């Protein structure tokens, strides 16, 4: 807080309110009449096999996409000890609950953006998804690993020749819903990848259950895919969906084994889709 005050980003003695919802980092809202902002402190030690936690990528994403209207405005970045932080405008609204068509339009807009962002490559094609899932499973210990390996999808989907910028974690908790539209937050794991990755993450039964309380219905899923309005991507997603589900099941199993028992129900939901 001293750094923020020294850089005249906040007034001395201003209060902070803890914001809940994130599962990795610490986030506070500034309690001030003239500074409607958020401070995010990154917890570096937690090594997640599916989601990166890169403060630089979040800051650069907000800078590059600042004129789109669907990301918060970045104010400053810095470090505190071995941890990094970003400071940005507080986005109005509450975590997304309904209206899949709006989310589909938001993700389509993002995937059409042409920006110069130094981000890593995302998984591309069924072989890379299989390899990623196998790396996650190698970190699991329960007897469910054998059962999940037996459910390995069999279809093969070739990689894309041209990738786009993807958010990497567009779950309901990272989409804020307000009368003025949607805001996409938590940009710590973007990539140059397959747009199907973002579709799969939003539609994932496990992620919908964890962040919204219930999976989407089959009708809502079809409405979302129709509203995305690009058959080339949605047809590809249908082919890759078993692979995304298989990887998500592996991830949920790993989380359940490592101190997050609420992921156990997500594992069962993903298994059911397989």
GIWOTA-V19819 format. One record per pair of residues at least 4 apart in sequence whose C-alpha atoms are under 8 Angstrom apart, sorted by sequence separation. I is the first residue (numbers start at 0). J is the second residue. D is the distance in Angstrom with one decimal. If there is no record, write none. Layout:
I|J|D + I|J|D
This chain:
0|4|6.3 + 1|5|6.1 + 2|6|6.2 + 3|7|6.2 + 4|8|5.8 + 9|13|7.0 + 21|25|7.5 + 30|34|7.5 + 31|35|6.6 + 47|51|6.5 + 53|57|6.5 + 54|58|6.3 + 55|59|6.1 + 56|60|5.9 + 57|61|6.2 + 58|62|6.3 + 59|63|6.1 + 60|64|6.0 + 61|65|5.5 + 64|68|7.9 + 65|69|7.9 + 78|82|5.6 + 79|83|6.0 + 98|102|7.1 + 99|103|6.3 + 100|104|6.3 + 101|105|6.2 + 102|106|6.2 + 103|107|6.1 + 104|108|6.1 + 105|109|6.3 + 106|110|6.1 + 107|111|6.3 + 108|112|6.6 + 123|127|5.9 + 124|128|6.5 + 125|129|6.0 + 126|130|6.2 + 127|131|6.1 + 128|132|6.2 + 129|133|6.1 + 130|134|6.3 + 131|135|6.5 + 132|136|6.2 + 133|137|6.1 + 134|138|6.9 + 135|139|7.0 + 140|144|7.2 + 142|146|7.4 + 143|147|6.2 + 144|148|6.1 + 145|149|6.4 + 146|150|6.8 + 147|151|7.0 + 169|173|5.8 + 170|174|6.8 + 171|175|8.0 + 176|180|6.3 + 177|181|6.2 + 192|196|7.5 + 193|197|7.9 + 194|198|6.7 + 195|199|6.0 + 196|200|6.2 + 197|201|6.3 + 198|202|6.1 + 199|203|5.7 + 202|206|7.7 + 203|207|6.2 + 204|208|6.0 + 205|209|6.2 + 206|210|6.0 + 207|211|5.3 + 208|212|4.4 + 209|213|7.6 + 215|219|5.9 + 216|220|6.3 + 217|221|6.3 + 218|222|6.1 + 219|223|6.1 + 220|224|6.3 + 221|225|6.1 + 222|226|6.1 + 223|227|6.2 + 224|228|7.0 + 225|229|7.9 + 229|233|6.3 + 230|234|5.5 + 231|235|6.3 + 232|236|6.1 + 233|237|6.3 + 234|238|6.7 + 235|239|6.3 + 236|240|5.7 + 239|243|6.4 + 240|244|6.1 + 241|245|6.0 + 242|246|6.2 + 243|247|6.1 + 244|248|6.1 + 245|249|6.4 + 246|250|6.3 + 247|251|6.1 + 248|252|6.2 + 249|253|6.3 + 250|254|6.2 + 251|255|6.0 + 252|256|6.2 + 253|257|6.3 + 254|258|6.6 + 255|259|4.8 + 256|260|7.4 + 261|265|7.4 + 262|266|6.3 + 263|267|6.6 + 264|268|6.3 + 265|269|6.3 + 266|270|6.2 + 267|271|6.2 + 268|272|6.6 + 269|273|6.5 + 3|8|5.1 + 4|9|5.1 + 21|26|7.7 + 29|34|6.7 + 30|35|7.4 + 46|51|7.9 + 64|69|7.9 + 65|70|6.3 + 78|83|4.1 + 79|84|7.4 + 122|127|5.5 + 123|128|7.1 + 139|144|7.0 + 168|173|7.5 + 169|174|6.8 + 176|181|4.9 + 201|206|7.2 + 202|207|7.0 + 206|211|7.9 + 207|212|6.5 + 208|213|4.2 + 215|220|6.3 + 254|259|5.4 + 255|260|4.6 + 3|9|5.8 + 4|10|5.9 + 29|35|6.3 + 64|70|6.7 + 65|71|7.2 + 77|83|5.8 + 78|84|5.7 + 122|128|5.9 + 175|181|5.5 + 176|182|6.8 + 200|206|7.1 + 201|207|7.2 + 207|213|5.8 + 208|214|5.2 + 227|233|7.7 + 254|260|7.4 + 255|261|6.9 + 4|11|5.7 + 18|25|7.9 + 19|26|7.4 + 28|35|7.6 + 29|36|5.5 + 65|72|6.0 + 76|83|7.6 + 77|84|5.4 + 174|181|6.5 + 175|182|5.0 + 207|214|4.9 + 255|262|5.2 + 17|25|7.8 + 18|26|5.5 + 28|36|6.0 + 29|37|6.0 + 65|73|7.7 + 76|84|5.7 + 77|85|6.5 + 136|144|6.7 + 174|182|5.7 + 175|183|6.5 + 206|214|7.8 + 207|215|6.9 + 254|262|6.2 + 255|263|5.5 + 17|26|6.1 + 18|27|5.3 + 28|37|4.5 + 29|38|7.4 + 43|52|7.3 + 61|70|6.3 + 76|85|4.4 + 122|131|7.9 + 174|183|4.8 + 175|184|7.6 + 204|213|7.7 + 205|214|7.1 + 224|233|6.2 + 17|27|4.4 + 18|28|6.5 + 27|37|5.7 + 28|38|6.4 + 61|71|6.8 + 62|72|7.7 + 75|85|6.0 + 76|86|6.0 + 173|183|5.9 + 174|184|6.3 + 204|214|4.7 + 252|262|7.1 + 16|27|5.2 + 17|28|6.4 + 26|37|7.0 + 27|38|5.2 + 41|52|7.3 + 61|72|6.6 + 62|73|6.5 + 74|85|7.8 + 75|86|5.1 + 173|184|5.2 + 203|214|7.6 + 204|215|6.8 + 251|262|5.2 + 252|263|6.6 + 15|27|5.9 + 16|28|5.1 + 26|38|5.7 + 27|39|6.6 + 61|73|5.9 + 73|85|7.7 + 74|86|5.5 + 75|87|6.8 + 173|185|6.1 + 251|263|6.5 + 15|28|5.6 + 16|29|6.5 + 26|39|4.5 + 41|54|6.8 + 73|86|6.3 + 74|87|4.9 + 202|215|7.1 + 15|29|4.7 + 16|30|6.7 + 25|39|5.9 + 26|40|6.3 + 73|87|4.3 + 74|88|7.0 + 169|183|7.4 + 251|265|6.2 + 252|266|6.0 + 14|29|6.2 + 15|30|5.3 + 24|39|7.0 + 25|40|5.2 + 58|73|6.9 + 72|87|5.6 + 73|88|6.5 + 251|266|5.1 + 13|29|7.3 + 14|30|5.0 + 24|40|6.0 + 25|41|6.6 + 71|87|6.4 + 72|88|5.2 + 13|30|6.5 + 14|31|7.2 + 24|41|5.0 + 25|42|7.3 + 71|88|5.6 + 168|185|7.8 + 248|265|7.4 + 249|266|7.6 + 13|31|6.6 + 23|41|7.8 + 24|42|5.3 + 58|76|7.1 + 71|89|6.9 + 168|186|7.9 + 202|220|6.9 + 248|266|4.9 + 23|42|6.7 + 71|90|6.0 + 247|266|7.6 + 248|267|7.7 + 166|186|6.5 + 168|188|7.0 + 167|188|5.6 + 168|189|7.8 + 248|269|5.4 + 23|45|7.7 + 166|188|6.7 + 167|189|5.0 + 247|269|6.9 + 248|270|6.5 + 166|189|4.5 + 167|190|6.6 + 165|189|5.6 + 166|190|6.8 + 245|269|7.2 + 9|34|7.0 + 164|189|7.1 + 165|190|5.5 + 244|269|5.7 + 245|270|7.6 + 164|190|5.8 + 165|191|6.1 + 244|270|7.6 + 58|85|6.8 + 164|191|4.7 + 165|192|6.2 + 163|191|5.3 + 164|192|6.3 + 165|193|7.3 + 169|197|6.3 + 244|272|7.2 + 245|273|7.2 + 54|83|6.3 + 125|154|8.0 + 126|155|7.4 + 162|191|5.8 + 163|192|5.5 + 165|194|6.1 + 167|196|6.9 + 168|197|6.8 + 244|273|6.9 + 54|84|6.7 + 125|155|5.8 + 126|156|7.7 + 162|192|4.9 + 163|193|6.5 + 164|194|7.7 + 167|197|5.8 + 170|200|6.3 + 171|201|7.0 + 54|85|7.1 + 124|155|7.9 + 125|156|5.1 + 126|157|8.0 + 162|193|5.7 + 163|194|6.7 + 165|196|7.6 + 166|197|6.6 + 169|200|6.3 + 170|201|5.0 + 241|272|7.8 + 124|156|5.4 + 125|157|6.7 + 162|194|7.7 + 165|197|6.4 + 168|200|6.4 + 169|201|5.6 + 241|273|6.3 + 124|157|5.1 + 125|158|7.4 + 167|200|7.6 + 168|201|7.7 + 123|157|7.9 + 124|158|4.0 + 159|193|7.0 + 123|158|4.9 + 124|159|6.9 + 171|206|7.8 + 69|105|7.8 + 123|159|6.4 + 170|206|6.3 + 171|207|6.6 + 170|207|7.1 + 195|232|6.6 + 199|236|7.5 + 172|210|5.6 + 194|232|7.1 + 195|233|7.4 + 198|236|7.5 + 43|82|6.5 + 171|210|5.8 + 172|211|7.5 + 42|82|6.6 + 170|210|7.1 + 171|211|6.4 + 195|235|7.3 + 41|82|5.9 + 195|236|5.3 + 199|240|6.9 + 203|244|7.3 + 40|82|6.9 + 41|83|5.6 + 205|247|7.8 + 40|83|6.0 + 41|84|6.0 + 40|84|4.5 + 195|239|7.9 + 199|243|6.5 + 203|247|7.9 + 39|84|5.4 + 40|85|6.9 + 38|84|7.0 + 39|85|5.4 + 205|251|7.9 + 38|85|6.0 + 39|86|6.4 + 196|243|7.8 + 38|86|4.7 + 37|86|5.7 + 38|87|6.8 + 36|86|7.0 + 37|87|5.4 + 64|114|7.7 + 113|163|8.0 + 36|87|5.6 + 37|88|6.0 + 63|114|6.5 + 112|163|8.0 + 113|164|7.8 + 36|88|4.3 + 37|89|5.3 + 63|115|7.4 + 111|163|7.4 + 112|164|7.3 + 209|261|7.4 + 35|88|6.2 + 36|89|4.4 + 63|116|7.2 + 110|163|5.8 + 209|262|7.4 + 35|89|5.6 + 110|164|5.8 + 109|164|7.2 + 110|165|6.4 + 60|116|7.0 + 109|165|7.2 + 209|265|7.2 + 59|116|7.0 + 205|262|7.5 + 208|265|6.8 + 205|264|7.3 + 206|265|7.1 + 205|265|3.9 + 28|89|7.3 + 56|117|7.9 + 204|265|6.9 + 205|266|6.7 + 56|118|6.9 + 205|268|6.0 + 204|268|6.1 + 205|269|6.3 + 204|269|6.4 + 203|269|7.7 + 121|190|5.3 + 123|192|6.4 + 119|189|7.8 + 120|190|5.4 + 121|191|5.7 + 122|192|6.3 + 123|193|5.9 + 118|189|6.6 + 119|190|5.2 + 120|191|4.8 + 121|192|4.3 + 122|193|7.1 + 118|190|5.1 + 119|191|6.2 + 120|192|5.7 + 121|193|6.9 + 118|191|6.3 + 122|196|7.9 + 96|171|7.0 + 95|171|5.1 + 105|181|7.5 + 94|171|6.1 + 95|172|6.5 + 94|172|5.0 + 95|173|7.9 + 94|173|6.8 + 95|174|5.5 + 102|181|7.7 + 94|174|5.7 + 95|175|5.5 + 96|176|7.9 + 101|181|7.7 + 94|175|4.6 + 95|176|5.2 + 93|175|5.1 + 94|176|6.0 + 156|238|7.1 + 92|175|5.3 + 93|176|5.3 + 156|239|6.8 + 91|175|7.2 + 92|176|4.9 + 93|177|6.8 + 110|194|6.5 + 154|238|7.8 + 90|175|7.5 + 91|176|7.7 + 92|177|4.3 + 91|177|6.2 + 92|178|7.8 + 48|135|6.3 + 152|241|6.2 + 152|242|6.3 + 106|197|7.5 + 151|242|7.9 + 90|182|6.9 + 106|198|7.9 + 152|245|7.5 + 151|245|7.0 + 150|245|7.7 + 147|245|7.7 + 147|248|7.9 + 147|249|7.5 + 144|249|8.0 + 71|182|7.2 + 135|246|8.0 + 69|181|6.3 + 70|182|5.4 + 71|183|7.8 + 69|182|4.5 + 70|183|5.4 + 71|184|7.1 + 129|242|7.0 + 132|245|7.3 + 136|249|5.7 + 139|252|7.1 + 68|182|7.7 + 69|183|5.9 + 70|184|6.3 + 125|239|6.8 + 128|242|6.5 + 132|246|4.6 + 135|249|6.2 + 136|250|7.7 + 139|253|5.5 + 96|211|6.5 + 124|239|7.8 + 128|243|7.2 + 131|246|7.3 + 132|247|7.9 + 135|250|6.4 + 138|253|7.0 + 141|256|7.9 + 95|211|7.7 + 140|256|7.8 + 50|167|7.6 + 125|242|6.5 + 129|246|7.3 + 132|249|6.3 + 136|253|7.3 + 139|256|7.2 + 50|168|7.5 + 128|246|7.0 + 132|250|7.6 + 135|253|7.1 + 99|219|6.7 + 103|223|5.7 + 107|227|6.0 + 99|220|7.8 + 102|223|7.6 + 103|224|7.2 + 106|227|7.7 + 100|222|6.6 + 104|226|6.6 + 99|222|6.9 + 100|223|5.3 + 103|226|5.7 + 104|227|5.7 + 147|270|8.0 + 150|273|7.1 + 99|223|5.2 + 103|227|4.7 + 61|186|7.6 + 101|226|8.0 + 60|186|6.6 + 100|226|5.2 + 100|227|7.4 + 57|185|7.1 + 58|186|7.9 + 57|186|4.5 + 60|189|7.8 + 56|186|6.9 + 57|187|4.6 + 56|187|5.7 + 57|188|7.4 + 55|187|7.8 + 56|188|6.9 + 57|189|7.9 + 54|187|5.9 + 56|189|7.1 + 53|187|4.8 + 52|187|5.0 + 53|188|6.5 + 51|187|6.4 + 52|188|6.1 + 51|188|4.9 + 50|188|6.1 + 21|172|7.6 + 20|172|6.7 + 49|250|7.2 + 48|250|7.8
